Amino acid sequence: MRARARRRGPRTAGPSLTGLLAGVAVGILAIVLLLQHATVFEVGRFVLFSAFGVALPGFALWRLVGSYSRNLVEDLAGGFAVGTAGQIVVYLAAASIGLQAWSWVWGPVVLVLSFIDRDVRARVWRRVAEPLRPLQAWLFALSTTVVVLIVYRRGPGQFLPAYTDPLRSYPDLAFQQAVAASAKYDVPIATLWLGGEPMKYHSFYHQATAATAWATRIDLTDLIHSLTWLPLFLAGCGLIFALASRFAPTAETGATWAGPLAVLIAGLGGAMQPLAETGFGGVSTAVAAYLSPTQNLGVMIAMALCVVAVDLLRNQPPRSRWVLLILLALVAAGSKSTILPLLGLGFAFAFVHAGMARKSNRTALLGGLLAFVVFIAALLTIFGGSTWGTEIKPFKTFIQLSPYSLFSGGPHAQLLNGLATLLSWGLAVCGLWFLGRKWRDVGTAFLMGFAVAGLAGTLLTAQSGISQLYFLRTAFPAIAVLACIGLANLVGQLGDRRGVALVGAAGALSLAGLAVARSKAAGLAGVKGPALWMLAVVLVVGVVVGLGWKVFRRPGNVGVAMVAAAVAACMIGAVLVPLQAFVSDSASNLVYAKVSRGGATAAEAGAAQWLRRNTQPGELIATNAHCIIQRDNVCDSRHFWLAALSERPVLVEGWSYSNQANRIALETDSNPSLIPYWDSGKLATNDTAFRSPSADIIQRLRNAGVRYLFADRRAGMVSPKLGDFVSIRHATLDVTIYEIK
């Protein structure tokens, strides 16, 4: 009988078969999605490098240095974050001495060392201590799958294939590719689309992508547009789950569902959307996971930092975890500029919390100093003192967000939009109000400081394109974790391990009810009517589910059940519009970026790729293509695809997203993408070579170092006399390439 009892007892080591099957299902989905826009051989090389060149070496360091072995989700996600950080550091060092093509070697070396020594092997390749429960594993797989499919649908599924249709593009992806092209060859990175002038930017994603390109020989177009987004996003989801598990360790505290729900809320939530034609801004991870690769990397690094910081603040051994914190903080400095300020304020909150509790605040002090020192060093070295167009303008966000137009005809429009927006954001994470005794935990104080910093950064600063939202987007996964833990704490007061049923029922009813409410309120003007419909649905769901809880004779106070159901309805209801975006373009336009003009035709892209294959790195190109859209002498200069595809510097292609453009826009309070080029003489010489060539003009270009001319007939008239002064090297339907001898 004793032996039978032991066999029936809970597992204490090693993952369950059903849990592994859930992981395998997510892995198969990932491979299928990658194969949609890349060849089998490209996907095979990418997966092998991601596994053996990044994830497994990082896994070994995560376990060896951090002494982690809780569960495979946490270890693989944390390992990928550490492996990516290690790859970036090694690439930066290797590129400085011209050995960037060999930066991948560190991964296999780490793997070999992890097997050679017996003690190291035992620490790295041991079984997990707290495997996921089968239901927990499948809920996590389900929430991750839903979020990933939405990202794919409104990312690769909407914008690919790349560089084939000029009416279906997203200029920022070409910009990201151009920076990665510079990262392959230049130390430091340069503004390839503007003559290769120096650039100050958070470019660590681009160095990581360049390292992958050298190791796999996969084209940057496929890496950036089709491949790299997915493992970064999956690791971010795993780390959000890991962070939530630190605050919900038992079934009574929501261990089964809190982590998976946090992944869903962080991925798709963030704002209640009662309006049919106007959105309250997208702050979830899915909004930028594909179209902003630096943010995708930044979220993963930020969540890894939060996991390690919470463990250190709780004084969990070993002290060697400081090594992981330092490594991740250094990489955060050049991954996304929003991370370190959030990390610093998180440690500041933890410092105050520990002082008020009369506990040691040494860890919080050291962590805060680390964040401050690394941030100042990054500001001086990586960013060169530039703010990249960010300025202190309190609450300008509420003018830039689209609901402002609904109030602009009356007084106090900014204030009213601010109140409506904060209500929308607050309801979506209202579980924060029910953390209760969790406030006694220094880890909660840290995450709250992290969250407050994200909100403050968004509300107190301004940037073109509402880019200050990236402060809140970086903090939002931590906010989602806190909100889900607060909801779990509230549901836990019912004293029933089946609280997941209440949360699930409230979520399902709220999604259905809010869908009906949005359709009923579609014809109403203003914000008040739709908001009342939304609040009515939440109240009805709370009452119905709370009463149903008692009808089925479940334990706990009926009032607590109603409040818990209403909170769950708000939080899960906030994912309605992002879910509808899977099949609805109108819903997608409220949250996600729209397809825009300004891309390349297949002929133009082919000509640019010919340059990459037939020229040497660093050879300068001149082109007559500068504007993705031009109306009434106003040029949208986000033209980057020639530099991106050719991987060569261009004398003047576009001039947006350069340090000089941001400085001028900041001084003149204008849009950096629409300002005229500041060196009119240089631009005139460049364009005259294509419209009215002469021996003198061509000589000027030769003196400037130009070797090739990329004459794009779609960009403007190209003189037939140009061939009298230069030699034709390549011609396509839209482009002729000339060489200056």
C-alpha positions in Angstrom: 0.0 0.0 0.0 2.8 2.4 0.8 4.5 1.7 -2.6 1.1 2.4 -4.3 0.7 5.6 -2.4 4.1 6.8 -3.5 3.3 6.0 -7.1 0.1 8.0 -6.9 1.7 10.9 -5.2 2.6 14.2 -7.0 5.6 14.3 -9.4 8.5 16.1 -7.9 11.0 15.9 -10.8 10.9 15.7 -14.5 8.3 16.9 -16.9 5.1 14.9 -17.6 4.5 13.3 -20.9 1.3 15.4 -21.5 3.3 18.6 -20.6 6.0 17.7 -23.1 3.3 17.1 -25.8 2.0 20.6 -25.2 5.5 21.9 -25.8 5.9 19.8 -28.9 2.6 21.2 -30.2 3.8 24.8 -29.9 7.1 23.8 -31.5 5.3 22.2 -34.5 3.2 25.4 -34.9 6.3 27.5 -34.8 8.0 25.4 -37.6 4.8 25.5 -39.7 4.6 29.3 -39.4 8.3 29.7 -40.3 7.8 27.6 -43.4 5.1 29.8 -44.7 7.6 32.4 -46.0 11.0 30.6 -46.0 12.3 27.5 -47.6 12.8 24.2 -45.8 16.6 24.6 -46.0 16.5 28.2 -44.6 14.2 27.1 -41.7 16.4 24.1 -41.0 19.5 26.2 -40.8 17.8 28.8 -38.7 16.3 26.3 -36.3 19.6 24.5 -35.9 21.5 27.7 -35.2 18.8 29.0 -32.8 18.9 25.7 -30.9 22.6 24.9 -30.8 24.1 28.3 -31.3 21.9 30.3 -29.0 19.3 28.5 -26.9 21.2 25.5 -25.6 24.5 27.4 -24.8 22.3 30.0 -23.0 20.4 27.2 -21.3 23.7 25.9 -20.0 24.7 29.3 -18.7 21.3 30.0 -17.2 21.5 26.8 -15.2 25.2 26.9 -14.4 25.4 30.5 -13.4 21.9 31.0 -12.1 21.4 27.6 -10.6 17.9 27.4 -12.2 16.0 24.2 -12.9 12.4 25.0 -12.0 10.7 23.9 -15.2 11.6 23.6 -18.9 9.5 26.6 -20.0 11.4 28.9 -17.7 14.8 27.3 -18.4 14.4 27.3 -22.2 13.0 30.9 -22.3 15.6 32.2 -19.9 18.3 30.3 -21.7 17.4 31.8 -25.0 17.5 35.3 -23.5 21.0 34.6 -22.0 22.1 32.9 -25.2 21.0 35.9 -27.2 22.8 38.3 -24.8 26.0 36.2 -25.0 25.8 36.1 -28.8 25.5 39.9 -28.9 28.5 40.5 -26.5 30.6 38.0 -28.5 29.6 39.5 -31.8 30.5 43.1 -30.7 33.9 41.9 -29.5 34.5 39.8 -32.7 33.4 42.6 -35.1 35.8 45.0 -33.5 38.7 42.9 -34.8 37.1 41.9 -38.0 36.1 38.3 -37.0 32.3 38.8 -36.9 31.9 35.8 -39.3 33.2 33.5 -36.6 31.2 34.9 -33.7 29.0 31.8 -33.6 31.9 29.6 -32.4 31.2 30.5 -28.7 28.0 28.5 -28.6 29.4 25.1 -29.5 32.4 25.7 -27.2 30.0 26.4 -24.2 28.0 23.2 -25.1 31.2 21.1 -25.2 32.4 22.5 -21.9 29.0 21.8 -20.3 29.5 18.0 -21.1 33.2 17.6 -20.3 33.3 18.3 -16.6 31.2 16.0 -14.4 30.1 18.6 -11.9 29.2 21.1 -14.6 27.3 18.3 -16.5 25.4 17.4 -13.4 24.3 21.0 -12.7 23.4 21.8 -16.3 21.6 18.7 -17.5 19.7 17.8 -14.3 15.9 17.2 -14.2 13.6 20.0 -13.4 12.3 20.4 -9.8 8.8 21.7 -10.4 7.4 20.4 -13.7 4.2 22.0 -15.0 1.0 20.3 -14.3 -0.6 18.9 -17.5 -3.5 21.4 -17.4 -1.1 24.2 -16.7 1.1 23.2 -19.6 -1.8 23.0 -22.0 -3.3 26.3 -20.9 0.1 27.9 -21.4 0.4 26.3 -24.9 -3.1 27.5 -25.7 -2.6 31.1 -24.6 0.8 31.2 -26.4 -0.7 29.7 -29.6 -3.5 32.3 -29.7 -1.2 35.2 -29.3 1.3 33.9 -31.8 -1.4 33.3 -34.4 -2.6 36.9 -34.0 0.9 38.2 -34.4 1.5 36.1 -37.5 -1.9 37.1 -39.0 -1.2 40.8 -38.6 2.6 40.5 -39.2 4.0 38.1 -41.8 0.6 37.1 -43.0 -0.2 40.7 -43.9 3.1 42.2 -45.1 4.8 39.2 -46.8 6.2 38.4 -49.3 8.6 41.3 -48.9 9.8 43.7 -51.7 7.3 42.5 -54.3 4.4 44.9 -54.1 5.1 48.7 -53.6 1.6 49.1 -52.3 2.1 46.6 -49.5 5.0 47.4 -47.3 6.0 48.8 -43.9 9.0 51.2 -44.2 10.3 50.5 -40.7 11.2 46.9 -41.6 13.4 48.1 -44.4 15.0 50.5 -41.9 15.6 47.6 -39.6 17.2 45.6 -42.4 19.4 48.5 -43.4 20.7 48.9 -39.9 21.4 45.1 -39.8 23.2 45.3 -43.1 25.5 48.0 -41.5 26.0 45.7 -38.5 27.3 43.0 -40.8 30.3 45.2 -41.8 30.5 48.4 -39.9 31.9 49.1 -36.4 30.2 51.2 -35.1 27.0 51.0 -37.2 26.4 53.6 -39.9 23.4 55.2 -41.6 23.7 53.3 -44.9 20.9 55.2 -46.5 22.7 58.5 -45.9 26.2 58.0 -47.1 27.2 55.8 -44.2 27.4 58.7 -41.7 27.8 57.6 -38.0 24.6 56.5 -36.3 23.7 56.4 -32.6 20.9 53.9 -32.0 20.0 50.9 -29.9 21.3 48.4 -32.5 21.9 45.2 -30.5 19.0 43.4 -32.3 20.8 44.2 -35.6 24.1 42.8 -34.3 22.3 39.6 -33.2 20.7 39.3 -36.6 24.0 40.0 -38.4 25.6 37.2 -36.3 22.8 34.8 -37.4 23.3 35.9 -41.0 27.0 35.1 -40.9 26.5 31.8 -39.2 23.6 30.5 -41.4 24.2 32.4 -44.6 20.5 33.3 -44.7 19.6 36.5 -46.4 18.8 39.4 -44.1 15.4 39.9 -45.8 14.3 36.4 -44.8 15.8 36.7 -41.3 14.1 40.0 -40.5 10.8 39.6 -42.3 10.2 35.9 -41.8 12.3 34.2 -39.1 13.8 36.1 -36.2 10.6 37.4 -34.7 9.2 34.1 -33.6 11.8 32.6 -31.2 12.2 36.0 -29.6 8.5 36.3 -29.1 8.1 32.7 -27.8 10.9 33.3 -25.3 9.2 36.5 -24.1 6.0 34.6 -23.6 7.9 31.9 -21.6 9.5 34.5 -19.4 6.2 36.2 -18.7 4.9 32.8 -17.6 8.0 32.3 -15.4 7.6 35.7 -13.8 3.9 35.0 -12.9 4.8 31.6 -11.4 7.0 33.4 -8.8 3.9 35.0 -7.4 1.5 32.1 -7.8 3.3 29.0 -6.6 0.3 26.9 -5.5 -3.1 25.9 -6.9 -4.8 28.1 -4.3 -2.9 31.2 -5.6 -3.8 30.5 -9.2 -0.7 28.5 -10.2 -2.7 26.6 -12.9 -4.2 29.5 -14.8 -2.5 32.8 -13.6 0.7 32.3 -15.7 -1.2 31.3 -19.0 -3.6 34.2 -18.4 -0.7 36.6 -17.9 0.7 35.5 -21.3 -2.7 36.2 -23.0 -3.2 39.5 -21.3 0.3 40.7 -22.0 0.0 39.5 -25.6 -3.3 41.0 -26.5 -4.8 43.1 -23.7 -4.0 46.5 -22.4 -7.0 48.6 -23.3 -10.8 48.2 -23.3 -12.0 49.2 -26.8 -15.6 50.3 -26.6 -15.4 52.5 -29.8 -16.2 51.0 -33.2 -14.0 53.3 -35.3 -11.3 54.6 -32.8 -8.8 52.7 -30.7 -7.3 53.7 -27.3 -3.8 52.7 -28.4 -2.0 49.4 -28.6 0.2 48.6 -25.6 0.3 44.8 -25.7 3.3 42.8 -26.9 1.5 41.6 -30.0 1.4 45.2 -31.4 5.1 45.5 -31.9 6.3 41.9 -31.9 6.8 41.7 -35.6 7.0 45.3 -36.9 9.4 46.5 -34.2 12.1 43.8 -33.8 14.0 45.9 -31.3 10.9 46.0 -29.1 10.5 42.2 -29.5 14.1 41.7 -28.3 13.6 44.4 -25.6 10.6 42.7 -24.0 12.4 39.4 -23.8 15.5 41.0 -22.2 13.3 43.1 -19.8 11.3 40.0 -18.7 14.6 38.0 -18.1 15.8 41.0 -16.0 12.6 41.0 -14.0 12.9 37.3 -13.3 16.5 37.5 -12.1 15.9 40.7 -10.2 12.9 39.3 -8.2 14.9 36.3 -7.2 17.9 38.4 -6.1 15.6 40.8 -4.1 14.1 37.9 -2.3 17.6 36.8 -1.3 17.4 33.5 -3.1 20.8 31.8 -3.6 23.2 31.8 -5.4 24.9 35.2 -5.5 26.2 34.2 -9.0 22.8 35.4 -10.4 24.3 38.8 -10.2 26.4 37.8 -13.2 23.2 37.2 -15.2 21.7 40.5 -14.0 24.8 42.4 -15.1 25.0 40.6 -18.5 21.3 41.2 -19.2 21.5 44.9 -18.1 24.5 45.5 -20.4 22.6 44.0 -23.3 19.4 45.9 -22.4 21.3 49.1 -22.8 21.6 48.6 -26.5 18.5 46.5 -27.1 15.8 49.1 -26.3 16.4 52.4 -24.6 13.3 52.2 -22.5 14.4 49.2 -20.4 17.0 50.6 -18.0 14.9 53.6 -16.7 12.2 51.1 -15.9 14.7 48.7 -14.2 16.1 51.6 -12.1 12.7 52.7 -10.8 11.8 49.1 -10.1 14.8 48.8 -7.8 14.0 52.2 -6.3 10.6 51.0 -5.3 12.1 47.9 -3.9 14.7 50.0 -1.9 11.9 52.0 -0.3 9.8 48.9 0.4 12.7 47.2 2.1 13.5 50.3 4.2 9.9 50.6 5.3 9.8 46.9 6.3 13.1 47.4 8.1 14.8 44.8 6.0 18.1 44.9 4.2 17.9 47.0 1.1 21.5 46.4 -0.1 20.4 44.3 -3.1 17.9 47.0 -4.2 20.6 49.7 -3.8 23.2 47.8 -5.8 20.6 46.9 -8.5 19.6 50.5 -8.8 23.2 51.7 -9.0 23.8 49.1 -11.7 20.8 50.3 -13.8 21.9 54.0 -13.3 25.5 53.5 -14.2 24.8 51.3 -17.3 22.1 53.8 -18.4 24.5 56.8 -18.2 27.2 54.8 -20.0 24.8 53.8 -22.7 23.6 57.4 -23.1 27.1 58.6 -23.7 28.4 55.8 -25.8 25.6 54.0 -27.6 23.4 57.1 -28.0 26.0 59.8 -28.1 23.9 62.0 -25.8 21.1 61.9 -28.3 17.5 61.4 -27.2 16.4 60.2 -30.7 13.7 62.8 -30.8 12.3 62.2 -27.3 11.4 65.3 -25.3 9.7 66.1 -22.0 6.1 67.2 -22.9 3.7 66.0 -20.1 0.5 64.5 -21.3 1.0 65.3 -25.0 0.3 61.6 -25.5 -3.4 62.4 -24.9 -3.3 64.8 -27.9 -1.5 62.2 -30.2 -3.9 59.3 -29.4 -6.7 59.0 -31.9 -9.7 59.4 -29.5 -8.6 63.1 -29.1 -10.5 63.9 -32.3 -13.8 63.0 -30.6 -13.2 65.7 -28.0 -11.3 68.3 -30.0 -14.4 70.4 -30.8 -15.1 71.2 -27.2 -13.2 72.5 -24.1 -10.8 70.4 -22.1 -10.3 67.9 -25.0 -6.9 66.8 -23.8 -8.2 66.2 -20.2 -11.3 64.3 -21.4 -9.2 62.1 -23.7 -6.8 61.5 -20.9 -9.5 60.4 -18.5 -11.1 58.2 -21.2 -7.8 56.6 -22.1 -6.7 56.0 -18.5 -10.1 54.4 -17.8 -9.6 52.2 -20.8 -6.2 51.1 -19.7 -7.1 50.8 -16.0 -10.1 48.5 -16.6 -8.0 46.2 -18.7 -5.6 45.6 -15.8 -8.0 46.2 -12.8 -6.7 43.1 -11.1 -3.9 45.3 -9.8 -6.2 46.7 -7.1 -6.5 43.3 -5.5 -2.9 42.3 -4.8 -3.7 42.4 -1.0 -0.9 40.9 1.0 1.3 40.5 -2.1 2.3 44.1 -1.3 4.4 42.7 1.5 6.7 41.0 -1.1 9.6 43.0 -2.3 9.2 41.4 -5.7 5.8 43.0 -6.0 7.2 46.4 -5.1 9.9 46.0 -7.8 7.4 45.1 -10.5 5.1 48.0 -9.4 8.1 50.4 -9.8 8.8 48.9 -13.2 5.1 49.4 -14.2 4.9 53.0 -12.8 8.1 53.9 -14.7 6.5 52.7 -18.0 3.3 54.6 -17.5 5.2 57.8 -16.4 7.6 57.6 -19.4 4.6 57.4 -21.7 2.7 60.3 -20.1 5.6 62.7 -19.5 7.5 62.4 -22.8 6.6 62.8 -26.4 8.0 61.6 -29.7 6.9 61.6 -33.3 4.7 58.6 -34.2 3.7 58.3 -30.4 6.9 56.3 -29.9 6.8 57.2 -26.2 4.2 54.4 -26.0 7.2 52.0 -26.0 7.8 52.9 -22.4 4.4 51.4 -21.5 4.8 48.6 -24.0 8.0 47.5 -22.3 6.4 47.7 -18.9 3.1 46.1 -19.9 4.1 42.4 -19.5 5.0 43.2 -15.8 1.7 45.0 -15.4 -0.2 42.0 -16.9 1.6 39.7 -14.4 0.6 41.9 -11.4 -3.0 42.2 -12.7 -3.3 38.4 -13.1 -1.8 37.8 -9.6 -4.2 40.3 -8.2 -7.1 38.4 -9.8 -5.7 35.1 -8.6 -5.5 36.6 -5.1 -9.2 37.7 -5.3 -10.4 34.4 -6.7 -8.3 32.6 -4.0 -10.5 34.3 -1.3 -13.3 31.9 -2.5 -11.3 29.0 -1.1 -11.9 26.8 -4.2 -9.3 25.2 -6.3 -11.7 25.3 -9.2 -11.6 29.1 -9.5 -10.3 28.7 -13.0 -13.9 27.8 -14.0 -15.1 31.2 -12.7 -12.4 33.0 -14.6 -13.0 31.1 -17.7 -16.8 31.6 -17.6 -16.5 35.3 -16.9 -14.0 35.7 -19.8 -16.1 33.8 -22.3 -19.3 35.7 -21.4 -17.4 39.1 -21.5 -16.1 38.4 -25.0 -19.5 37.5 -26.2 -21.2 40.4 -24.4 -18.7 43.0 -25.4 -18.9 41.9 -29.1 -22.6 42.6 -28.9 -22.1 45.9 -27.1 -19.6 47.1 -29.7 -22.1 46.4 -32.5 -25.0 48.1 -30.6 -22.9 51.2 -29.8 -21.4 51.5 -33.3 -23.9 54.2 -34.3 -23.5 56.2 -31.2 -21.6 59.5 -31.3 -18.9 60.3 -28.7 -17.5 58.1 -26.0 -20.1 58.2 -23.3 -22.6 55.8 -25.0 -20.2 53.1 -26.0 -18.5 53.3 -22.6 -21.8 52.8 -20.8 -22.6 49.8 -22.9 -19.1 48.4 -22.0 -19.6 48.9 -18.3 -23.1 47.4 -18.4 -21.7 44.2 -19.9 -19.0 44.0 -17.2 -21.6 44.4 -14.5 -24.0 41.9 -16.0 -21.3 39.3 -16.4 -20.1 39.9 -12.8 -23.7 39.4 -11.4 -24.5 36.4 -13.6 -21.3 34.5 -13.0 -21.3 35.3 -9.3 -24.9 34.1 -8.8 -24.0 31.0 -10.9 -21.1 30.3 -8.6 -23.6 30.0 -5.7 -26.2 28.1 -7.7 -23.6 25.4 -8.2 -22.9 25.5 -4.5 -19.3 26.5 -4.7 -17.7 27.9 -1.5 -17.0 31.6 -0.8 -18.9 34.9 -0.5 -21.2 35.7 -3.4 -20.0 39.3 -3.4 -16.4 38.2 -3.8 -17.5 35.9 -6.6 -19.2 38.8 -8.4 -16.3 41.2 -8.1 -13.9 38.5 -9.2 -16.0 37.7 -12.3 -16.3 41.4 -13.1 -12.5 41.9 -12.9 -11.9 38.8 -15.0 -14.5 40.2 -17.5 -12.6 43.5 -17.8 -9.2 41.9 -18.2 -10.2 39.1 -20.7 -12.7 41.4 -22.4 -9.8 43.7 -23.3 -8.5 41.1 -25.7 -11.7 41.1 -27.8 -10.7 43.6 -30.5 -7.2 42.0 -31.0 -8.9 38.6 -31.3 -11.4 40.0 -33.8 -8.4 41.4 -35.8 -7.6 37.8 -36.8 -10.5 38.0 -39.3 -11.4 41.7 -39.4 -9.4 44.4 -41.0 -11.5 47.1 -39.4 -10.8 45.7 -36.0 -7.1 45.3 -36.9 -6.9 49.0 -37.8 -7.8 50.0 -34.2 -4.8 48.1 -32.8 -2.2 47.1 -35.4 -0.3 48.9 -38.1 -1.8 49.3 -41.5 -0.2 48.2 -44.8 1.3 51.3 -46.5 2.8 52.4 -49.8 6.5 52.9 -50.5 7.9 49.5 -51.0 9.9 48.1 -53.9 8.8 46.2 -57.0 10.3 42.8 -57.7 12.4 44.4 -60.4 13.7 47.2 -58.1 14.5 44.6 -55.4 16.3 42.4 -57.9 18.5 45.3 -59.1 19.4 46.2 -55.5 20.3 42.5 -54.8 22.4 42.5 -57.9 24.5 45.3 -56.3 25.0 43.2 -53.2 26.3 40.3 -55.3 28.5 42.3 -57.6 30.0 45.0 -55.5 32.3 45.2 -52.5 31.2 46.2 -49.0 31.6 50.0 -48.6 31.3 50.9 -52.3 29.1 54.0 -52.5 25.9 54.2 -54.6 23.9 57.2 -55.8 20.2 57.0 -56.5 17.4 59.3 -57.6 14.9 57.5 -55.3 14.3 59.4 -52.0 10.6 59.5 -51.2 8.2 56.7 -50.5 5.3 59.2 -50.9 5.5 62.7 -52.4 2.6 65.2 -52.5 2.7 68.9 -53.0 6.5 69.1 -52.6 6.3 67.2 -49.3 8.5 64.1 -49.3 8.1 61.2 -46.9 11.8 60.3 -46.8 11.5 56.9 -45.2 13.1 55.3 -48.2 15.5 52.6 -47.0 15.1 49.5 -49.1 18.0 50.2 -51.5 20.5 50.3 -48.6 18.7 47.3 -47.0 18.8 45.1 -50.0 22.2 46.1 -51.5 23.9 46.2 -48.0 25.9 49.1 -49.4 26.0 52.8 -48.4 23.9 55.2 -50.5 25.0 58.8 -51.0 21.4 60.1 -50.4 18.6 57.7 -50.4 16.2 58.7 -47.6 17.1 60.9 -44.6 14.5 59.9 -42.0 15.5 58.0 -38.9 19.0 59.6 -38.8 20.4 61.5 -35.9 20.5 64.8 -37.9 16.9 64.5 -39.0 15.8 63.9 -35.4 17.8 66.9 -34.2 16.3 69.2 -36.8 12.8 67.9 -36.1 13.2 68.5 -32.4 14.4 72.1 -33.0 11.6 72.9 -35.4 8.8 70.9 -33.8 8.2 69.0 -37.0 7.8 65.4 -38.3 11.3 64.0 -38.9 10.0 62.0 -41.8 8.7 65.0 -43.6 11.4 67.6 -43.2 13.4 68.6 -46.3 17.0 67.4 -46.7 19.3 69.9 -45.0 22.2 69.7 -47.6 20.3 71.0 -50.6 23.5 71.4 -52.7 24.5 67.8 -52.2 20.9 66.6 -53.1 20.8 68.8 -56.2 24.1 67.5 -57.4 22.9 63.9 -56.8 19.6 64.4 -58.7 21.1 66.4 -61.5 23.3 63.5 -62.4 20.1 61.5 -63.3 18.0 64.3 -64.9 20.6 66.4 -66.7 24.0 64.6 -66.6 27.2 66.2 -67.6 30.9 65.4 -67.3 31.2 67.9 -64.5 28.4 66.5 -62.5 29.6 62.9 -62.9 33.1 64.1 -61.8 31.6 65.6 -58.6 30.0 62.2 -57.8 33.3 60.5 -58.5 35.1 62.9 -56.2 32.4 62.1 -53.5 33.3 58.4 -53.8 30.3 57.3 -55.7 31.0 54.1 -57.8 27.5 53.1 -59.0 24.3 54.9 -60.0 20.9 53.3 -59.3 18.6 54.9 -61.8 15.0 54.2 -60.7 12.5 55.1 -63.4 9.6 54.9 -61.0 11.2 57.6 -58.9 11.4 60.2 -61.7 12.8 61.0 -65.1 16.1 59.5 -66.0 17.9 61.2 -68.9 18.8 58.9 -71.9 22.1 60.8 -72.1 23.3 59.3 -68.8 24.7 56.4 -70.7 27.1 58.8 -72.5 29.0 59.4 -69.3 28.8 56.1 -67.4 28.7 52.4 -68.3 25.5 50.3 -68.0 26.1 47.3 -65.8 22.6 45.9 -65.2 19.1 46.7 -66.3 15.6 45.5 -65.2 12.1 46.6 -66.0 12.3 49.5 -63.5 16.0 50.1 -62.9 19.2 50.6 -64.7 22.5 50.4 -62.9 25.5 52.4 -64.1 29.1 52.3 -63.1 31.4 55.3 -62.9 34.8 54.3 -64.3 
